[in-house]
C-alpha cells in the first residue's frame, strides 16, 4: 500500500482522484447520464419537510411539490416566519418575499407550516419530528436544502468558517438520516453542490461539506433506504450564487445559470429515478474543460465531449495583407504586440501597459481561467483555431507569438521559427513555474536523491 501511495503521489498522468479497491486501481470520471421520465410520488395525505425551506431554492421546491399535489408542507428555516404572516406583511425585505411565496403555496391548495428550526439542532428537530403523525400528517418526504456558503481561501480557512459550512450539511444531514431511518419515505433528497464534484477556488470547506452528503446518500442506499444527493450548479435568480460578481466569475469558466423551471424539471426526473448521486448544471464545456484541466491536465472530464466549436471569424483583410508582406521577425513582433495587448486587457492593464514578453503568464497574474479567455480572444481576433491548452504550452508572450507566427505564416513563404516549448528544468526560472510544475520538479528531485535515515525521535513516533 505504501508503494502504491508513493507511486500515485509522484505520478504525472493527470489523475488526481484515485482509489484502490481489492488491488484494482480506479480513477474518477464524470459521465453524461439521462434521468428516467417521470416524477416523484406525492400524496395529498402526507407531509413533506423542506429544510432551508424559506430560502429561494427551498421555496422553489415547495412550489413544485404543491403543483404536483402536496397539501401539507413544512418549511423549516433558522428564522421562521412571523406568527401573523398570513395577514401581515413584515418590514424586512427578505421575510416579505418569503411570506409572499408562502401565501402563493397556500393559494395552490397546500397548508404551509413555517417552523423556526436550525436543521442541525437535535432537540428542535426531534420535537418537530414528534409532531409528524400526530399534530401533522405522517412524513412522506424530505428535501434537505439548507446550507451556508462563504468564499474563503484555504490558506485563510479557520475553524469558525469550516464549522459554519459543515454544520448545515454534515450535522444536519446525519441528524435527518437518523430521524428518518425507521420511517417509510417516498424520497429523501440532499441538496449538494457542483463544488463537491468539480472543486472550486475558495470553497474547499463548502465542497467537503457537500461531499459528505454525496457519501451519505450512498450509505443510505446501501442500507436500502431512499436517498438522492443532487449536486447543483448555479441557479438563476436569488440564491447562493445570486450576486453579480459571482455570476460573472462562473460564466467566465463556462458555468451558466440554470433556469428554475429547468432545475425543477431535472430534480423531478432524478427523484423518480434510481441514482444515488447526480450533478445538474448548464456548462459550456469548450470553456470549462480547459479551465478545469489546467496545466496539470486533470482528467475527471475526459469522457465529456464538448460540442464542435464554431469556426472563428476570418482575419481582418488589412491585417492579412500586412502579415503577407512582413518578414518572419516582423510577424513575430506583430504577434507579440497583439498577445501582450490582449493579455494586458484581461489583467486590467491600461492601454499603455503591456505584459513583459519574457515573463510567464501565471507570474504576470493570470490564472487558468484567464489563459482560456486569452486563447478565445486570440481566436476571435486572428481568425484561427487554437488548442485549448495553447497558453499552457507556450506560457509567455514571446513563446506564444512564435507559435502564432508559425501557424499563420502566409503560403509559399518561410514560416517563422516556432518558439520551442520552454524546458521546465532549464529555461524557466523557479519563480516562473506554476505550482504544479514546481511540484513535479520537486518529485523528480526526490526520486534522484536518497532519503536520509529518519531521526530517532521520528522512528519512535512512527512506532507509537
C-alpha positions in Angstrom: 0.0 0.0 0.0 2.8 2.4 0.8 4.5 1.7 -2.6 1.2 2.3 -4.4 0.6 5.6 -2.4 4.1 6.8 -3.2 3.7 5.9 -6.9 0.4 7.9 -7.0 1.9 10.9 -5.3 4.8 11.0 -7.8 2.7 10.2 -10.8 2.3 12.7 -13.6 -0.6 11.3 -15.6 -3.1 14.0 -14.5 -5.1 11.6 -12.3 -5.9 13.4 -9.0 -8.7 11.2 -7.8 -7.5 7.6 -7.4 -8.8 4.8 -5.3 -7.6 1.2 -4.8 -10.2 -1.4 -4.3 -9.0 -5.0 -3.8 -5.7 -4.1 -5.5 -7.6 -2.6 -8.5 -6.8 1.0 -9.4 -9.8 3.1 -10.1 -10.0 6.7 -11.3 -12.8 9.2 -11.2 -14.7 10.2 -14.4 -17.8 12.4 -14.8 -20.1 10.9 -17.4 -23.3 12.1 -19.0 -26.4 10.5 -17.7 -30.1 10.6 -18.7 -32.7 10.5 -16.0 -35.8 8.4 -16.4 -39.0 10.1 -17.4 -41.4 10.6 -14.6 -41.9 12.5 -11.3 -41.8 11.6 -7.6 -44.9 10.2 -6.0 -46.7 12.9 -4.0 -49.5 12.1 -1.6 -52.2 14.6 -0.6 -52.4 12.9 2.9 -48.7 13.0 3.5 -46.4 15.7 4.9 -43.3 17.0 3.2 -40.4 18.6 5.0 -38.0 21.1 3.3 -35.1 22.3 5.4 -33.8 25.6 4.2 -37.4 25.8 3.1 -37.7 29.6 3.4 -34.7 30.3 1.2 -35.0 31.0 -2.5 -34.3 27.4 -3.6 -36.4 25.8 -0.9 -39.4 27.8 -1.8 -38.9 26.9 -5.5 -39.0 23.2 -4.5 -42.0 23.7 -2.2 -43.9 25.3 -5.2 -43.1 22.3 -7.4 -44.4 19.9 -4.7 -47.6 21.9 -4.3 -48.2 22.0 -8.0 -47.8 18.2 -8.0 -50.5 17.7 -5.4 -48.7 18.1 -2.0 -51.1 19.5 0.5 -49.0 19.7 3.7 -45.7 21.4 3.5 -43.3 22.1 6.5 -40.8 24.8 5.7 -38.0 24.8 8.3 -35.6 27.7 8.5 -33.4 29.2 11.1 -35.6 32.4 11.4 -39.0 31.0 10.5 -41.9 33.4 9.6 -43.8 36.0 11.8 -46.7 34.5 13.7 -49.2 36.6 11.7 -47.6 36.0 8.3 -50.9 35.1 6.6 -52.4 38.6 7.3 -49.5 41.0 8.0 -46.5 42.0 5.8 -43.2 42.1 7.6 -40.9 45.1 7.1 -37.8 43.1 6.3 -37.5 42.6 2.6 -36.2 39.0 2.7 -39.0 38.0 5.0 -41.6 39.8 2.9 -40.5 37.8 -0.1 -40.7 34.5 1.8 -44.2 35.4 3.2 -45.4 36.2 -0.4 -44.1 32.8 -1.6 -45.8 31.0 1.4 -49.1 32.7 0.6 -48.7 31.6 -3.1 -48.3 28.0 -1.9 -51.5 28.1 0.1 -53.2 29.6 -2.9 -52.2 26.4 -4.7 -54.1 24.4 -2.1 -51.3 23.5 0.3 -51.2 24.1 4.0 -47.9 25.7 5.0 -46.3 25.2 8.4 -43.4 27.5 8.8 -41.0 26.3 11.6 -38.1 28.3 13.1 -35.7 25.4 13.4 -32.0 25.0 12.7 -31.8 21.7 10.9 -28.6 20.9 12.9 -30.4 21.5 16.3 -31.1 18.0 17.5 -33.5 19.0 20.3 -35.6 21.2 18.0 -35.6 18.7 15.1 -36.7 15.8 17.4 -39.6 18.0 18.7 -40.6 18.7 15.1 -40.4 15.0 14.1 -42.5 14.1 17.1 -45.4 16.1 15.5 -45.4 14.0 12.3 -48.3 11.5 12.5 -49.8 13.4 15.4 -50.5 17.2 15.0 -49.1 16.9 11.5 -49.8 14.3 8.9 -47.3 11.4 8.5 -43.9 12.4 7.0 -43.6 11.1 3.4 -40.6 13.0 2.0 -37.6 15.2 2.9 -35.7 17.7 0.9 -32.6 19.0 2.7 -31.8 22.3 1.0 -30.1 24.1 4.0 -26.6 25.4 3.5 -24.2 28.3 4.2 -21.6 29.2 1.7 -18.7 31.7 2.2 -15.7 32.2 -0.1 -12.5 31.6 2.0 -9.1 30.8 0.6 -7.9 27.5 2.0 -4.8 29.3 3.5 -7.2 31.6 5.4 -9.7 28.9 6.4 -10.2 28.8 10.2 -12.3 26.6 12.5 -15.2 29.0 12.5 -15.6 29.1 8.7 -15.2 25.4 8.5 -17.8 24.7 11.2 -20.2 27.1 9.6 -20.1 25.2 6.3 -20.1 21.7 7.9 -22.9 22.2 10.4 -25.9 22.5 8.0 -24.6 19.7 5.8 -22.8 17.2 8.0 -24.5 17.6 11.4 -28.0 18.3 9.9 -27.7 15.7 7.2 -26.8 12.9 9.6 -29.5 14.1 12.1 -32.1 13.9 9.3 -30.8 10.4 8.4 -31.2 9.2 12.0 -34.6 10.7 12.4 -36.0 9.1 9.3 -34.3 5.6 9.4 -37.5 4.0 10.8 -39.9 6.0 8.7 -41.5 5.0 5.4 -40.5 7.7 3.0 -41.1 8.2 -0.7 -38.0 10.2 -1.1 -35.0 11.7 0.8 -33.2 14.3 -1.2 -30.0 16.0 -0.2 -29.0 19.2 -2.0 -25.3 19.0 -2.7 -23.2 21.4 -4.9 -21.2 21.2 -8.1 -18.2 22.3 -5.9 -18.2 18.8 -4.3 -17.7 17.2 -7.7 -15.7 19.7 -9.6 -14.0 21.6 -6.8 -14.0 25.4 -6.6 -11.4 28.0 -5.5 -12.3 29.5 -2.1 -14.9 26.8 -1.4 -12.8 23.9 -0.1 -14.8 23.8 3.1 -18.1 24.0 1.3 -17.0 21.3 -1.2 -16.1 19.0 1.7 -19.5 19.6 3.4 -21.4 18.7 0.3 -19.2 15.7 -0.4 -20.4 14.3 2.9 -24.0 14.5 1.6 -22.9 12.6 -1.5 -21.4 9.9 0.7 -24.5 9.9 3.0 -26.8 9.2 0.0 -24.6 6.2 -1.0 -24.7 5.0 2.6 -28.5 5.2 2.8 -28.9 3.4 -0.5 -26.6 0.6 0.9 -29.0 0.3 3.8 -31.9 0.0 1.5 -33.2 3.5 2.3 -34.3 6.1 -0.3 -31.7 8.8 -1.0 -30.6 11.1 -3.8 -27.8 13.6 -3.5 -28.4 16.3 -6.1 -25.4 18.4 -6.8 -26.3 21.7 -8.4 -24.5 24.2 -10.5 -25.6 27.8 -10.1 -29.3 28.7 -10.3 -30.6 31.8 -12.0 -32.4 34.3 -9.7 -32.0 34.6 -5.9 -29.8 32.1 -4.1 -26.2 31.4 -3.1 -24.7 32.5 -6.5 -27.0 35.4 -7.0 -24.5 38.3 -6.6 -23.3 39.9 -9.8 -19.6 39.2 -9.2 -20.1 35.5 -8.5 -22.3 35.1 -11.6 -19.7 36.9 -13.8 -16.9 34.7 -12.5 -18.9 31.5 -13.0 -19.9 32.5 -16.6 -16.2 33.1 -17.4 -15.4 29.5 -16.7 -18.4 28.2 -18.6 -20.9 27.6 -15.7 -24.1 29.2 -16.8 -27.1 29.8 -14.6 -29.8 27.1 -14.5 -33.3 28.4 -15.0 -35.5 27.5 -12.1 -38.1 25.7 -14.3 -35.3 23.6 -15.8 -33.8 22.8 -12.4 -37.2 21.7 -11.0 -37.8 19.5 -14.1 -34.4 17.8 -13.7 -35.0 17.3 -10.0 -38.4 15.7 -10.5 -36.9 13.2 -13.0 -34.0 12.2 -10.8 -36.2 11.9 -7.8 -38.2 9.3 -9.8 -35.1 7.5 -10.9 -32.7 5.1 -9.2 -29.4 7.0 -8.9 -27.9 7.9 -5.6 -26.0 10.9 -6.9 -26.3 13.3 -9.9 -24.9 16.6 -11.0 -27.1 19.1 -12.8 -25.6 22.2 -14.4 -25.5 24.2 -17.6 -22.0 24.0 -18.7 -20.1 25.4 -21.7 -17.6 22.6 -21.9 -15.4 24.3 -24.5 -14.7 27.0 -21.8 -14.9 24.8 -18.7 -12.8 21.8 -19.7 -9.5 23.7 -20.3 -10.0 25.9 -17.3 -10.7 22.8 -15.2 -7.8 20.7 -16.6 -5.2 23.4 -16.1 -1.5 22.8 -16.8 -1.6 19.5 -14.9 -4.2 18.0 -17.2 -6.7 16.9 -14.6 -8.7 14.1 -16.2 -12.1 13.9 -14.4 -13.8 15.3 -17.6 -12.1 13.1 -20.1 -15.3 11.4 -21.1 -17.3 14.6 -21.5 -17.0 15.7 -25.2 -17.6 19.4 -25.8 -19.8 20.3 -28.8 -18.0 21.2 -32.0 -16.6 24.7 -31.8 -17.9 27.2 -34.3 -15.3 28.3 -36.9 -13.5 31.5 -35.9 -14.2 34.7 -37.8 -11.9 35.4 -40.8 -8.8 37.5 -40.2 -9.2 41.2 -41.0 -8.2 41.9 -44.6 -5.9 44.7 -43.6 -4.1 42.6 -41.1 -3.8 39.7 -43.5 -2.2 42.0 -46.1 0.2 43.3 -43.5 1.3 39.9 -42.4 1.7 38.6 -46.0 4.3 41.2 -46.8 6.0 41.0 -43.4 9.2 39.2 -42.7 9.3 36.4 -40.1 10.7 38.7 -37.5 8.1 41.4 -38.2 5.4 38.8 -37.9 6.7 37.7 -34.6 6.8 41.3 -33.3 3.3 41.8 -34.6 2.0 38.8 -32.7 4.0 39.6 -29.6 2.4 43.1 -29.5 -1.0 41.6 -30.1 -0.7 38.9 -27.4 0.7 41.4 -24.9 -2.2 43.8 -25.6 -4.9 41.1 -25.2 -3.2 39.7 -22.1 -3.0 43.2 -20.6 -6.7 43.7 -21.2 -7.5 40.6 -19.3 -5.3 41.6 -16.4 -6.9 45.1 -16.3 -3.9 47.0 -17.5 -4.5 50.4 -19.1 -3.9 50.9 -22.8 -0.2 52.0 -22.4 0.8 48.9 -20.4 1.9 45.6 -21.8 2.8 42.2 -20.4 6.5 41.6 -20.4 7.3 39.3 -23.4 9.5 37.0 -21.3 7.5 36.7 -18.1 5.3 33.7 -17.6 1.6 34.4 -17.9 1.0 32.9 -14.4 3.7 35.1 -12.9 2.1 38.1 -14.5 -1.1 37.4 -12.6 -3.1 35.2 -14.9 -4.9 32.1 -13.8 -6.1 29.1 -15.7 -9.5 30.8 -16.5 -7.7 33.9 -17.9 -5.5 31.7 -20.1 -8.6 30.1 -21.6 -10.0 33.6 -22.2 -6.8 34.7 -23.8 -7.0 31.8 -26.2 -10.6 32.7 -27.0 -9.7 36.3 -27.7 -6.8 35.3 -30.0 -9.1 33.0 -31.9 -11.7 35.8 -32.3 -9.2 38.5 -33.4 -6.9 36.4 -35.5 -9.4 34.1 -37.2 -7.5 30.9 -36.3 -8.5 27.8 -34.3 -6.1 27.3 -31.4 -5.7 24.3 -29.0 -7.4 24.8 -25.6 -4.1 24.5 -23.8 -2.1 26.8 -26.1 -1.3 29.3 -23.3 -0.2 26.4 -21.1 2.1 25.0 -23.8 3.5 28.5 -24.7 3.3 30.3 -21.4 4.9 33.7 -22.3 4.1 36.4 -24.8 7.3 35.6 -26.7 6.7 31.9 -26.9 3.1 32.3 -27.9 3.9 34.9 -30.5 6.5 32.4 -32.0 3.8 29.7 -32.2 1.3 32.1 -33.8 3.9 33.2 -36.3 4.4 29.7 -37.4 0.7 28.8 -37.6 -0.3 31.9 -39.5 2.7 32.1 -41.9 1.5 33.0 -45.5 1.5 30.3 -48.1 4.8 29.9 -50.1 6.7 31.9 -47.5 9.2 30.7 -45.0 7.5 30.1 -41.7 8.6 32.0 -38.7 10.5 29.7 -36.4 8.1 28.4 -33.8 9.2 29.1 -30.3 10.2 25.9 -28.6 8.1 24.9 -25.6 10.0 26.1 -22.6 12.0 23.4 -20.7 10.7 23.1 -17.2 14.2 22.4 -15.9 16.4 24.8 -17.9 14.8 27.7 -19.5 12.3 28.7 -16.8 13.3 30.2 -13.5 11.6 28.7 -10.4 9.5 31.9 -9.9 8.1 31.4 -13.4 6.9 27.9 -12.7 3.3 27.1 -11.8 2.6 25.3 -8.5 2.0 22.0 -10.5 5.4 22.4 -12.3 7.2 23.1 -9.1 5.6 20.0 -7.5 6.7 17.9 -10.5 10.3 19.1 -10.3 10.4 18.5 -6.6 9.1 15.0 -7.1 11.7 14.3 -9.7 14.4 15.7 -7.4 13.2 13.5 -4.6 13.4 10.4 -6.8 17.0 11.2 -7.6 18.1 11.8 -4.0 18.5 9.0 -1.5 16.4 9.6 1.6 18.5 10.1 4.8 17.7 7.8 7.7 15.0 9.3 9.9 15.9 10.8 13.3 15.4 8.5 16.3 12.5 10.6 17.6 10.7 10.2 14.3 11.1 6.4 14.4 9.7 6.3 17.9 6.7 8.5 16.9 6.0 6.3 13.9 6.2 3.2 16.0 3.8 4.6 18.6 
